[in-house]
């Protein structure tokens, strides 16, 4: 239903509207807490075979992409629901 261009427009909307309040944050505070809790649990279990900073960076990159994709999918759903209401 949505073209690649439409998805890019929605992603631009996400970047310019949703994240505008705090441009330095790539993920929400809630997602940051989940990632940091996960890292702390992993550190507590004694896993020494991974580089903490690199792993942390990768997790935040994944979390940021997941939040953006969630926004896009939510937007698509909202439009479909709105169109359903309008067309009856």
Long-range contacts (C-beta under 8 A, 24 or more apart in sequence): 1-76, 1-80, 2-76, 7-72, 10-71, 10-72, 10-75, 10-76, 11-68, 11-72, 13-75, 14-68, 14-71, 14-72, 18-71, 26-60, 26-61, 26-64, 27-60, 27-63, 27-64, 27-67, 28-67, 31-63, 31-64, 31-66, 31-67, 32-60, 32-63, 34-63, 35-59, 35-60, 35-63
